[in-house]
Amino acid sequence: FEPSQGLLNLSGDKSTGNVTFVGRLEPRKGIFELCEAIPLVLQSFPDARFRMIGKPHPSPDGRGDMADHLKRRYPRIASALDFVGPVAWEELPTELAKSDLCVFPSRWENFPNVVLEAMSAGRAIVGSRFGGMSEQLDNGRCGRIVDPQKPTELADAIVELLENPNLRRELGEAARARLLSEYSPERLAPIYEAAYERAICNHANKKEAAR
């Protein structure tokens, strides 16, 4: 992963009250779980804003898109939701600059680029325990890892980071440092090359043994 200089130049000294989700607006990305947690966050931070960056999938009830669906399904928090829509790669630094922290409460995930982007931006991150986020965030040393299916746990992590700017900065700096040390092409290319060489060698050995 090669971060843009715009992301690397972002400062972690922010107190905007904004929490940002980046990803497709669809159930697997945990948007319903996030919306269940938001009322709990608003009890402590009534002025917090939740920015949704990404393309909305169609509404499951066939009425508009997922942004429309979330507003109907969660009317109590509709005024706290900002639907930004999809943004171009070069616009991402501008959007993340408006955020105190990023939240990724996926029900299912692999090793998402959105987390690497937030890490390179020096943002504090609340990530899901499902998929590869725990590894990306060094098992919680560079962010908060939660079970997104537990709204209280998700809300507590968001509140903790909103009320602790020093902690946000420390986690953001740690995340950026890990991104640069562990996920650069210089670090990963030899590992990939060695893995392919082992696979090729194993395949050749099996073919030889079968003769």
Sequence and secondary structure as in RCSB ss.txt:
>XXXX:A:sequence
FEPSQGLLNLSGDKSTGNVTFVGRLEPRKGIFELCEAIPLVLQSFPDARFRMIGKPHPSPDGRGDMADHLKRRYP
RIASALDFVGPVAWEELPTELAKSDLCVFPSRWENFPNVVLEAMSAGRAIVGSRFGGMSEQLDNGRCGRIVDPQK
PTELADAIVELLENPNLRRELGEAARARLLSEYSPERLAPIYEAAYERAICNHANKKEAAR
>XXXX:A:secstr
    HHHHT  S     EEEEES BSGGGTHHHHHHHHHHHHHH TT EEEEES B B TTSSSBHHHHHHHH G
GGGGGEEEEE   GGGHHHHHTT SEEEE  SS SS HHHHHHHHTT EEEEESSTTHHHHTGGGTSSEEE TT 
HHHHHHHHHHHHT HHHHHHHHHHHHHHHHHHSSHHHHHHHHHHHHHHHHHHHHHHHHHH 
